[in-house]
Amino acid sequence: MKFLKLALVAAAASVAMGGAAMAEELKLSYNVGVASDYIFRGISNTNNDPQVFGGVDATYGIGYAGVWASNVDFGTENPEAEIDVYAGVKPTVGDVGLDLGMIYYGYSKDKNGIPGSYSYVEVKAAASKAVGPGTIGAALYYSPEFPSEGGEAFYFEVNGSAPIGEKLTLSGAVGHQSVDADGYFSGVGNKYTTWNLGISAAITEHLTGDLRYSDTDQHEFGKSLYGSALTVSLKAAF
């Protein structure tokens, strides 16, 4: 775990330092938004309450790094905030775009609540390809130690998107989360399938709205958190 965290920090630093040396090629972007719920892989991370989020991204050639934050509510006193740090590269092989990176999910005061720590690291490998006017893709995420001593975890997803006219985009995904579950998650929603389908609208050049339905096959564990949800979000990017 410590090695992966150090590798993540080193990757982010290398991108930033490279950009500092040749500032004309460094690109920064910012985003901020609100949503009626924070749905992550089919599960509410705000206890079905609204979400406020924002982030900063830096790109330099095929490299990227960024920070993203959001409020969270897991039904315990802490944590109250999630702060993610990520870095990676996006090379192209033929007509396939790749995304190879690492993500550190950090949580405030994450030693309280359920046993162990909430914070964890994932390695990401994703690919996407244009098909006509749309795009299809797949992604695999691996964590050597899931939160609360959950053991190894894998998340695999297939996704796609297609434009509808000039300002609307239809997109959806189907994914499966699998947790080793030697610790807290043993027998508690450790393996489930999730899916979502929604429409995004480019309201202005910088403002995008999204209406999305999501669900899982794990209603028997926590219907309010794992059940179906219709989420509305608004995001500004600059």
C-alpha positions in Angstrom: 0.0 0.0 0.0 2.8 2.5 0.9 4.6 1.7 -2.3 1.5 2.3 -4.4 0.9 5.7 -2.6 4.5 6.7 -3.2 4.3 5.7 -6.9 1.1 7.7 -7.3 2.7 10.8 -5.7 5.8 10.3 -7.9 3.8 10.1 -11.1 1.8 13.2 -10.3 5.0 15.1 -9.4 6.8 14.0 -12.6 3.9 15.3 -14.7 3.8 18.6 -12.8 7.6 19.1 -12.9 7.7 18.3 -16.6 5.0 20.9 -17.3 6.9 23.5 -15.2 9.9 23.1 -17.4 7.9 23.7 -20.5 5.0 25.8 -19.3 3.6 26.4 -22.8 2.6 22.8 -23.1 1.0 22.4 -19.7 -2.8 22.6 -19.7 -4.9 23.2 -16.7 -8.7 22.7 -16.4 -11.2 23.1 -13.6 -14.6 21.7 -12.8 -17.2 22.2 -10.1 -20.7 20.8 -9.8 -23.7 19.6 -7.8 -25.8 16.5 -7.9 -28.9 15.1 -6.3 -26.9 12.1 -5.1 -23.3 10.8 -5.2 -23.6 7.5 -7.0 -20.3 5.6 -7.2 -20.5 2.2 -9.0 -24.2 2.0 -8.2 -24.0 2.8 -4.5 -24.9 6.1 -2.9 -21.9 7.7 -1.2 -23.9 10.5 0.4 -26.6 8.4 2.0 -29.0 9.5 -0.7 -28.3 13.2 0.0 -27.0 15.9 -2.5 -23.4 16.1 -3.6 -21.1 19.1 -4.1 -17.9 18.4 -5.9 -15.0 20.0 -7.8 -11.5 19.3 -9.2 -8.4 20.5 -11.0 -6.7 18.6 -13.8 -3.3 19.1 -15.4 -2.2 17.5 -18.7 1.2 17.5 -20.4 1.5 15.5 -23.6 -0.1 12.1 -22.9 0.4 12.5 -19.2 -2.2 13.8 -16.7 -2.7 14.3 -13.0 -5.4 15.8 -10.9 -7.2 16.3 -7.6 -11.0 15.9 -7.0 -13.1 16.4 -3.9 -16.6 15.7 -2.8 -18.7 15.5 0.4 -19.6 11.9 1.5 -21.9 10.3 4.1 -21.5 6.6 4.9 -23.9 6.7 7.8 -21.2 7.3 10.4 -19.9 10.5 12.0 -16.8 10.4 9.8 -15.6 10.8 7.1 -17.4 13.8 5.7 -15.2 14.4 2.7 -13.5 12.5 -0.1 -10.3 13.8 -1.7 -8.9 11.8 -4.7 -5.5 12.2 -6.2 -4.8 10.5 -9.6 -2.2 10.4 -12.4 -1.5 8.4 -15.5 -0.9 8.4 -19.2 -3.3 8.3 -22.2 -1.4 6.8 -25.2 -3.0 5.8 -28.5 -2.5 2.5 -30.2 -3.9 2.5 -33.7 -7.5 3.7 -33.3 -7.7 2.7 -29.7 -7.3 5.2 -26.9 -5.7 3.9 -23.7 -5.9 5.2 -20.1 -3.3 3.7 -17.7 -3.2 5.3 -14.2 -3.5 5.2 -10.5 -6.1 6.7 -8.1 -5.8 7.4 -4.4 -9.2 7.7 -2.7 -8.6 9.7 0.5 -11.2 10.3 3.2 -11.2 12.8 6.1 -10.8 11.2 9.6 -11.1 7.8 8.0 -10.1 5.8 11.1 -13.6 6.3 12.6 -16.8 4.4 11.8 -16.4 0.8 10.5 -13.2 -1.0 11.4 -10.0 -0.1 9.6 -9.4 2.7 7.1 -11.6 4.0 4.3 -8.7 5.3 2.1 -7.3 3.0 -0.6 -5.5 2.9 -3.9 -6.6 1.5 -7.3 -4.7 0.9 -10.5 -6.7 1.6 -13.7 -6.4 0.2 -17.3 -9.0 1.4 -19.8 -9.5 1.4 -23.5 -11.9 3.2 -25.8 -12.6 3.2 -29.6 -14.8 5.3 -31.8 -17.6 3.4 -33.6 -19.3 5.7 -36.1 -20.3 8.8 -34.2 -20.2 7.0 -30.9 -17.7 5.4 -28.6 -17.4 2.0 -26.9 -15.0 1.2 -24.1 -13.9 -1.1 -21.2 -12.1 -0.5 -18.0 -10.5 -2.6 -15.2 -9.7 -1.3 -11.7 -7.6 -3.3 -9.2 -7.0 -2.5 -5.5 -4.6 -4.6 -3.5 -6.4 -3.7 -0.2 -10.0 -2.5 -0.3 -11.3 -0.3 2.6 -11.7 -1.9 6.1 -9.3 -4.8 5.4 -11.5 -6.0 2.5 -8.6 -7.6 0.7 -8.1 -7.5 -3.1 -10.8 -5.9 -5.2 -11.6 -5.8 -8.9 -14.0 -3.7 -10.8 -14.7 -4.3 -14.5 -16.8 -2.1 -16.7 -18.0 -1.9 -20.3 -19.4 1.4 -21.5 -20.6 3.3 -24.5 -21.9 6.7 -25.6 -23.5 8.1 -28.7 -24.6 11.7 -29.7 -28.2 12.6 -30.1 -28.3 15.7 -32.3 -25.9 18.5 -31.5 -26.2 18.9 -27.8 -27.4 15.6 -26.3 -25.4 12.5 -25.6 -26.7 9.1 -24.6 -24.4 7.0 -22.4 -24.4 3.9 -20.2 -22.3 1.3 -18.5 -22.5 -2.2 -17.0 -19.9 -3.1 -14.3 -19.1 -5.8 -11.7 -17.5 -5.2 -8.3 -15.7 -8.1 -6.6 -14.1 -7.8 -3.2 -12.0 -10.5 -1.5 -14.0 -9.6 1.7 -11.8 -11.1 4.4 -12.6 -8.2 6.7 -15.6 -6.0 7.2 -17.2 -6.6 3.8 -17.4 -10.4 4.3 -20.8 -11.4 3.1 -21.9 -7.7 2.9 -22.3 -6.6 -0.7 -18.9 -7.8 -1.6 -19.9 -9.0 -5.1 -22.5 -7.2 -7.2 -23.3 -6.0 -10.7 -24.3 -2.4 -11.4 -25.5 -0.5 -14.5 -26.5 3.0 -15.5 -28.1 4.8 -18.4 -28.4 8.5 -18.9 -28.5 11.6 -21.1 -26.1 14.5 -20.9 -27.0 17.9 -22.3 -24.5 20.6 -23.3 -26.3 23.6 -21.9 -23.6 26.1 -22.7 -19.9 25.9 -23.7 -18.9 25.3 -20.1 -22.1 23.9 -18.5 -23.4 20.3 -18.8 -26.4 18.7 -17.2 -27.0 15.0 -16.8 -30.0 12.8 -16.0 -29.1 9.3 -15.1 -30.7 6.1 -13.9 -28.6 3.6 -11.9 -29.2 0.3 -10.2 -27.5 -2.9 -8.8 -28.5 -6.5 -8.1 -27.8 -6.2 -4.4 -31.1 -4.8 -3.1 -31.2 -7.4 -0.3 -28.2 -5.8 1.4 -29.1 -2.2 1.5 -32.1 -1.1 -0.6 -31.6 2.6 0.2 -28.0 2.6 -0.9 -27.8 -0.2 -3.4 -31.2 0.3 -4.9 -32.3 2.1 -8.1 -31.7 5.8 -8.3 -32.5 8.7 -10.6 -29.8 11.3 -10.3 -29.7 14.9 -11.7 -26.4 16.7 -11.9 -25.0 20.0 -13.2 -21.3 20.5 -13.9 -19.3 23.5 -15.0 -15.9 22.9 -16.6 -13.3 25.5 -17.6 
